[in-house]
Amino acid sequence: MRESRAAIRYAKAVLNASLEANKADTVHNDMQLIASTIKENNELQLLLSNPVIKAEAKKDTLVKIFGEKIDNISLSLINLLIRNKRLPLLAEVTKQYAHIYNQYKGRQVAEVTTAIPLTSDLEKKVLSKAEAITGKKISLKSTVDPSIIGGFILRVGDRQFDASIQGKINSLRRAFETNTTVTIE
């Protein structure tokens, strides 16, 4: 919990600095690049979280990976995290930055999970429905999870709508276990 609060503070500081420099969009793109690179690279995750590896070696690696690709504000974040011995927070800071940036822009991220990839027509329908529900501009993050069998799960903010087959099966299972009546739509 404390790490999450710290990540939020760093993310807010980076957003404020990027707004002052009129580079919020650029820094947002940098944060997405850093987050996806860390997420896709297990060795980088291990490097960042390993307390035995010296901070200077971590910094050198990050500069080699991102040095020319990211703005100075984003590079300053990395340097600040190293100086404060908080580098393992980098992935969480990028996540929190994206969240705060989207709030600033009046956008919200909706996560939709389906058993098979969404078609472009279905994606547009889900997007328009989510925008109608929230009244905000929505960006859609789509995930494929065959374990839900069919249907979809839509998460917008703290709300979740589960229209998956697996969700219905779980609902039936709970009803049978508690011996109650359930309606299936």
N, C-alpha and C positions, 0 to 999 in steps of 0.2 A: 504494500500500500504506500509506504514512504517513497519507494522508487517511482511509483506512478505520479505522485505529487511533484517530485523533483523533475520528472520528465515534462510535466505540464508547465512548470516554471521556466525550464529551459526553452520549451517550445514557444511560450508566450514572449520571452525575451527575443528569440530569433524573429518571430513575426513582427514585433515592434521595430526591431532594427531594419527588417526588410521593408516595412511600410515607410519608415523615415527615409530610406534610400530609394524608395519607389521601385523596389525589386521583389515584391511579394510573389508575383507569378513565377519569376525565375527561381527564387528560393524554394517555392512549392515544387517545381519540377526537380530541383536538386534533391529535396527530401524524398520524393518518389523514387528517384534513381538510387539513392543510398539505401532506402528501405528494400527495394526489390533486389539489389545486389547482395545485401546481407541475408535476406530471406533465401535466395537461391544458392548461396555459397556456405556450406557447412564449415569449411576450413576458416572462413572469415568469422563466422559466429564463434568458433572455438578460440580463435586468436583474440577477439574482443573480450571474451569472458575469462580468459586465462590470466590469473593473477601473477603467475611466474614470469610471463613474458614482459619485458620492460616497456614502459610507456613510449619510449623513443622508437623502439622497433615497431610498435603498433602504429605510431604516427607516420613513420616512413612508409609502411605498407598502405595506409589509407591515402597518403599523398600520392603514391604511385598509382593507386587505383582511381582516385577522384581528382587529383590535383588540377589538371587542365580542364576537366569536365564541369566543375561546379564553381559557383560564384564565391567571392571572398567572404561573404557573410556566412555561407555554409561551411567554408573552411575554418572560419573563426569559431564556429560552434564546435567543430572537432577539436581544435586546439584548446578551447575552454574546458571541454569534457576531459581532455587528457590532463590539463593543469589541475583540475579539481578531483582527479582520480575517479571520474564517473563515466568513463568510456563504455562500460557495459550497458549504459542507458541509451546509447546512440539509436538503436532500433526503436525503442519506445518513444524517444523524443521525436523521431520522424513520424511515427504513427500519431502522436499527440499534435504535432504541427499540422498534419493533414486535417485532423478533426477541427482544430481551432481555425485554420484557414478557411475551411468550408463554412463554418459558422459565420466568419467575417464576411464571406461572399454571399451569405444567405442561401447556401446550398446544404444539402444533406445527402449522405450516402445510404442507399438502400441495398441490402445484400439479398440476393435471391439465389436459393439453392434448388436445383432441379436434378432429376435422375439422368436426363440427357441434355445436351447443349440446347440453349434457347435459339429459336429461329429469330430473324430480325423483326418479323411482324409481331411475334409474341413478346419480344423484348420491348418493342414500342408500346404495346398494350400494358405491360407490367409497369413501365416507366410512367405512362400517363396516369395510371391508377394510383401509383405511389405519390405522384405530384398532387393529385386531387385530394388524397387523404391528408397530406401534410401542409399543402398550400405553399410549398417551397420548391425551388429548383432541385431536382434529384439527379444524382449521378448513380448509375447502376453498376454494382459489382456482382458478377455472376460466378457461381461455383457449381460444379457438377459433382454430385454425390449419388452414385447408383444405389446406395443402401436405403434411400428414401422410397425406392421402388417406382413411384410415379407422383404426379402432382408437383407442388412446390412449397418452399418455406420462404416467406418474405419477412425480412427484418428491416424496420425503419426506426432509427433511434432506439428507444427502449421498448418499442412495440414489436410484436411478432405475430404473424398470421401463418398458421401451419395448415396447409391444405394438401399435405403429402399422404400417400397411402400408408407409409410407416407410422405417421402420426395418428391416423384413424385406427390402425391395428393396435397401437399402444393404448389409445383411448378405450377400445373394446376390451383389451386385456385388463386394464384397471377396473372397468365396469364389472367384468366377470369376477375379478378378485374381491371386489367389495360388494358384489351381488346387488348392483344398482342398475337402473334403466339408463340407457344411453340412446341418443338420437344421432343418426348419421345423415349428414346433408349430402 
